[in-house]
Amino acid sequence: MSEIAAGQRPAQAYAGRQKIYPKLAHGKFRKIKWAVMVVTLGIYYLLPWIRWDRGPNLPDQAFLLDFANQRLFFGPIEIWAQELYYITGLLILSALGLFLVTAVAGRMWCGYTCPQTVWTDLMIVVERFWQGDRNARIRLDNGPWTFEKVWKKTGTHISWLLIAVATGGALVFYFRDAPTLANELINGDAPAVAYVFLAVFTGTTYLLGGIAREQVCIYMCPWPRIQAAMFDRDSLLVSYRDWRGEPRGAHKKGQSWEGRGDCVDCTACVTVCPMGIDIRNGSQLECIQCALCIDACDEIMERVGRPKGLIAYDTFRNLDAPSHDKRVPVRLIRPRTLIYSTLMLAVGGLMLTAWLHRADLDVNILHDRNPMFVQLSDGSLRNGFTLKILNKQHEVRHFRLALADLDGASMSVVGFEGKEPVIEVVPDDLRALKVLVTVPAAMRDRLDGNATEFRFAIIDAGDGSVTYHDATFRGPENER
């Protein structure tokens, strides 16, 4: 291995970041992005403050991730920790929806509604407010550190930090009553974990939205590396129509367009791209399909008197067609879109069926582990159980307990008198009970070895409905 010559620096193992200065675009896609940014940010910041009356002793925040009480509230929907499979179903639906959108129109999610894109757009708006558009920002960064540069940079970063604090603050409000937590945060009375998460969310928003930006989409996000598997020849992608644009070159007013393409090589499509790529080089991993290059190119085409659409949403089938006079209509219905749609309907139907048959009572029984059983002085055997009754209704309910399939056994509930005491469970709450089941000595020979299956019966005193739960009575080996 040859030695490095004196004074010669070794080659870098990676390329340093080249800062991107996206220029402000004008056109219909930029307007759509403005609208999406306003709507999504409005939903995110305002959602924790919407109220929803659920009755007494229940939170009135419409959207609340109540981890302390192991519940999630989404308007009229209440999901308990035991029902997190609904969240799994929603995640599966979201993934399938993303696959479907990508198959139809590429990374449209990335270009318009991804949180990274939305907050990056917002940070660029702030940067443009303080430092000006593309050329002004380049001059400012390349210039010396004057007073003007210091206060413009300071104003930019302070604004970014304020946005990051608001973002982190809004997120922690989803986990606790927003007005209460806001007051506690201001007065310094909030739990320490609230300040920790506020700091974490603030730091990540400032770093990812303000500093890293396109680095997140290119290097951190796995989706660019997966998306190619979702495309086919009929997927609508932001594309440069080279059959119309080439050969490219500068064009002066009054020159003929004979023998040349419509692309005037102005690089307007590059300067507006938030990822800093040249769409004329074809489909690229970094492209988030935001379509700002379409707006920029259409504006130039209008100025030079050429038809719009040199850069447009198009399919590989049309781009590779032998003749571009007859375009193939976009095929939204095709095998992969049908598969994704069918899977979404199946998952959605399964979740809806499960929700319509959702029980308003949940019972969980745990057998004592140490000891597994106790032999009393009269020869009888006793097992201990922890029985948990979860009342999902918004009203007080009363239950009676009974045994089934364990002949001769008796039951007692610690803290209650009688063989079948009435148990009161308050609305939207779980009550844990200590239950002792005893098999008398005379009945021990009826046990099925050291493990006898039986059932607890939980009887609703209001409507008489019965919920059964399987359990096992433990004892010594049957010596018969």
N, C-alpha and C positions, 0 to 999 in steps of 0.2 A: 504494500500500500504506500503510495507516494506521500511524502511529507508536504505539508502546506508551506509554500514559499513565505519567507519572512515578509511581514507586513500585509500579507494577503488574508482577507477575512473569509472564513468558511461560508458556504452558501446557507441561507436560511432554510430551516426545515419546513417552514410554512410562510405563506404570504401575509404581510401585514394588511390591515384593513385600509381600504381606500374609501374615504368618506364620500357619501353620495349626497348631492345637493339637488333634490327633485324640484323642478320648476312647477309653478302653479299652472294647471291645465284648465281649459274652459270647454264646456260641451255637455252633452246629455249624460254621459257616464260619470263625469265629475259631479254633476248635480245629483245623480242617484246616490253617489257615495256620500255627499253632504247630508242628504235626507236619511240615509241609513245610519250615519254616525249620530245624528241628532236623536233619532228614534231609539237606537240601542243604548246610548248613554243616558237618555231620559228614563228608559225602563230600568236600567241598572241603578241609577242614583235615587229614583223615586219609589221603587217597589217596596223597600222596607218600611216606608211611611204610610202605606195604604192600610186601613183598618178593616177588620172583619169580625162582626159580633158573633161569637160562638156560645154565648151564655156565661153565667157566673163561673168563676174559678178556672176559666180557660183563657189563654192569651188571645188578644184581639188584633194581633198583627197578621195580616193576610198571608204573608210568605215568611215563614219562620223555621229555621233549622234548629229545633229545640233539643240539642244533644244532651243537656242536663237531665231532661225527662224522657229521653230516648224516643222523641217524636218529631215528625216533619209535618208542617202545615202548609198546604197550598190552597188558599181560599177555602172552599167547603171540604176539601180532601184532607184527611188526616191519616198519616202512615206511621205505624209503630215500628220499633226496632225489629220485631218478629216478622214484619212484612217488607223488608228491604228488597225482596225479590221484585217488587214493583219498580224500584229504582233501577235494578238490573235490567228489567224489561225496557225502561225508558232509555237507558244507555244503548241497548241493542238497537232500538228504533232509531236513535240518533245516528248511530254508526251506519245503519242501512240507508238512512236518509242522506247521509254524506256521500255514501257510495253512489246512490242514485243521481244526486246532483252532479257529482264529478263525471259520471258516465254521460250525462246529458250536456253539461256545459263546463267541464273542466273544474279548475279550482275557484269557482265562483264564491264558495264559502270563504276561502282565504282572501279573496280580493275585496269583499264587501262586509262580511259579518264576523270574521274571526276577531276576538278581543285584541290580539296583537296588532292587527291592521287598524282597528278602530282607534286604539289609544295612540298608535304611531301617527295616524292622521291628525289626531288632536295635538300631539306634541309638535308636529311640523307646522301646524297653524300658529301655535304660540311662537315657535322659532321664527317663522316668517313675519309675525307681527313685530318682534323686537329687532330682527336683523335684516329684514327685507327679503326679496325673492332670490332666486338662484345666484345671479351674478353678484348681487350685493353681499350675499353670504360668503361667496368665494373670495371676493376682495377683502372682506373683513378678516377671514381666517388667514389669508396670505399676508396681510398687513401687520405692522408692528403693534405692540400692546400699548395703544393710546388710551386716554380716558374714555373715549367713545366706545372702543372695543370692550373695555372692562365693564362699563355699565350696561352695555347691550348683552354681553355674555352673562353677567350677573342677573339681570332681569329675566333672561331666558331660563336659567337654571332655578331661580327662585319660583318662577311660574310652574316649571315642571314639578318641583317639589310640592307645591300647593295642590296641583292636580293629583299627584301621587298620594298625598295625605287624604284628599277627598275620596280617592279610589279605595284606599285601604280602610278608611272610616266607613264608607258605604258597605264594604264587604263584611266587616265585623257586625254591622247592624242586622245582618241576616241571621245571626246566631243568638241574638237577645233582643228584647223589646227596644226598638230604636230610640224613642224619646227618652226612656229611662237610661239607656246606655250612653246616649249623647250627653245627658246632664252629668252622669258619673265621670265621663271622660274629661269634661271641662273642669269639673270640681276636683279631679284627682282621686275620686272614690271608686273608680272602676276596678274590676279584678285585674291582677297583674297579667294574666294571660291575654286580656284584651289589649293591653299596651304592647305586649310582645308581638301579637299577630298584626296589630296596626303598624308597628315598625317594619315587620317582615313584608307586608303587602305594600307599604310605602316604598321600601327599598327596591323591591322587584319591579314595581311599576315604573319608577324613575329610571332604573337600569335598562329594562327591556324596551320600554316605550321611548325613552329619551336618548339613551346612549347606544344600546346595541342595535335596535331597529331591525334592519334587514338581516343582520347576523343571526337573529333568532329564526327567521324563516328559512335561511339557507343551511345553517349548521345544527341548530338545536331541534327544530321541528322534524319529526320523522315523516310527516305526510308527503313532502315533495318526493321522497324516495318510494312511496307506495302508490302515488297517484297514477303512474304510468300503467299500472296493471288495471286501472279502472277505465282507461281510454279505449276507444276503438275507432274505426275509420269514419264513424258517423257522429263522433263527439264534437260539439261546437267549442272551438278553441280560438283565442285571440291569435290571428295569423296574418303574416305579411304575404300578400299575393304577388310572389315574385314573377309570375308569368305576365303580370301587368306592369310591375315596377322596374324590371330590368331590361336593358342595362341602365343603371342609374347614373346620375351626374348633375352638376350644377346647370341651372337653366336661367337664361336672361329673357327679359320681356321682349317679345317680338320674334324669338327664335322658333323654328319649326319643331314639332314633336315627332317628326318622321324619323324612324330608325332608332328610337330610344324609348326608355320606359318613363313612367309617370313619377318615379321617385327622384326628387331633386337633391337627395343626399344632404338634407338640412339638419339631420339628427334631432329634429324636434321630438321624435318618438323616444329617443334615448334620454333627453334632458328632463322629461316629465316622469320617467319611470322611477318609482320608489325603490326598485331593486337595482337600478343602474345597468340594465341589460339592453341589448340591441335586438328587438323583436325580429329584425330582418335576417337574423342568423338562424331562424327557425324556432321550434318548440324547445324550451330550456327548463331545467329543473327549478331555476330561481323565479320564473314567471308566476305571479299570483293571479293572473287573469283579471286585473283591475280595470283594464280597457282604457286607461288614461292615454295610452299611445294612440288609440283610435281617435280620441278627441283631438289630440295634437296634430295627427296626420290629416284629418278631415279639414281642420282649420287651414293648413298649408295648401291642400288641394283646392280649397275654395279661393284662396288668394291667387293661385296660378291658373285658375280657370279649368281645372281637370275634375273629373267625377270623383266624388267621395267614395270611400270604401277600399282604398289601397291597403289599409290595415283594417281588418274586420273580424267578427266572429265567423268562422268558417270551419268546414270539416276536411279531414285528410282526403276523403273521397273526391271532393270538389277540387281541392288543390292539385291532386294528381291526375285529374281527368284529362284525356287526350284533347278534348275540346272544351273550352271554357265558355262557349256561347250558350250551351244548355246546362244549367245547373241542376244537380240532383236535389230534390226537396229533402229537408231535414227529416230523418226518420226517428221520431221520439219513441215509437213502439218497436222494439227489437229484443232479441233474446236476453241480453243482460239487464235491460231496464225492466223487462217483464219479471225476471228472477228477483231483482231487488224489490219491486213493487209487491210481488206475491209474498215474499218473506215478511215485508212490513205489515201487510194485511194479516198474515198468519200470527205474527207476534202481537199485533194490536188486538186481534180477535181473542187470542188466548188471555191477554191481560184484562180485556173487558169482561170476558166470561168469569175470570177469577174474581174480579171486582164485584160483579153482580151477585156472586155466590159468597161474598166475603162474610165471615161470621163476626158477630158483634160481641163475642165472648171467646177468650183464649185461656186455656188451662195448661199449666205446666207442673209436673210432679217430679220431684227429685228424691231418690231413696237415700237415707243416711248411709254413709260409707263406713263410719267407724263409731260403734260397731255395726255390722250388717244386721244382726239380730241380738235380742236379749232374752235369756231364759229366766223367767220369774221363779220365785220360791215354790209356787204351786205347780210348776212344770209347764205352764203355758209359755208361748213364744210371743215376743213383741217386736214389731218393726216400726221404725220412725220414718216419716216422710215430710218433706217440705212441699206444700201445695200452694201454687200461685194462681190467683184468679184475676184476670185482666178484664175489666169492664170497659168496653169501647163505646158504650152509649153515653149520652150527655145527661143521664138521670140516674138517681140512686137505684140500685138493684139489690134484692135479697136472694140468697141461695141456701139450700139445704144440701148436706153431704150424706151419701149413703154408700154401702159396699155392694158389689155384685160379683157373683161367681166365686165367692169364698165363704162356703157354708160354715155356720157356727161362729164366725169371727165377729168381734166387736170393735168399735171405733170410738175414739175420743179426740177432741180438738182442744189443745192446750189453751186455757183462758176462757173456755166455754163449758157450760153445763149441759147435760143431756146427751143422748145417743145421736140425735140428728139436729144439732143446733142450727139456728138461722144466722147466716153470715151476711153482714151488710158491706157492700162495696160501693164506694162513692163514684161519681161520674169520672170517666177518663182516668182511671187510676188502677193500680195493681195492689192487691192485698195478699200478703204471704202468711200462711198458717202452718203451725206445727201439728201434724196429725199422727196419732199413735194407733196402730192396728194390732189387735191381740187375738191370737188363736188359742183357745183353751187346751189344756193337756189332753182332754178326752177326744179332741178333734185332730190331734197332731198326726194320727195315722192316715188322715185324709189328704195330707199335703203330698204334692207330687215331687218327691225328692227334696233337694235343697232350694228349688226355685219353683214357685207355684204362681201361675198367671192368674190375675183377677182384674177387676175394673173398679175405678171410682166413678160414682154417679153424682154429677153436680146438677141439682134440680133448681130451676128458676121458680121462686115462690110466687112470682107474678103471673106468668102464663103457663106454668107447669112443664115447660120444655126441659128435656134432659140432655145433658152433654156427658158422654162417657170418655174416660181416659184410661188407657191400659197401664198396669203397674205389675210389679213382681214382689211376692212375699218370700223372704229368704228365711231359711232354717237349716238345721243340721241334716246330714244325709239320712234318708229314711231307711231304718234298719229292719224293716219288715222282711 
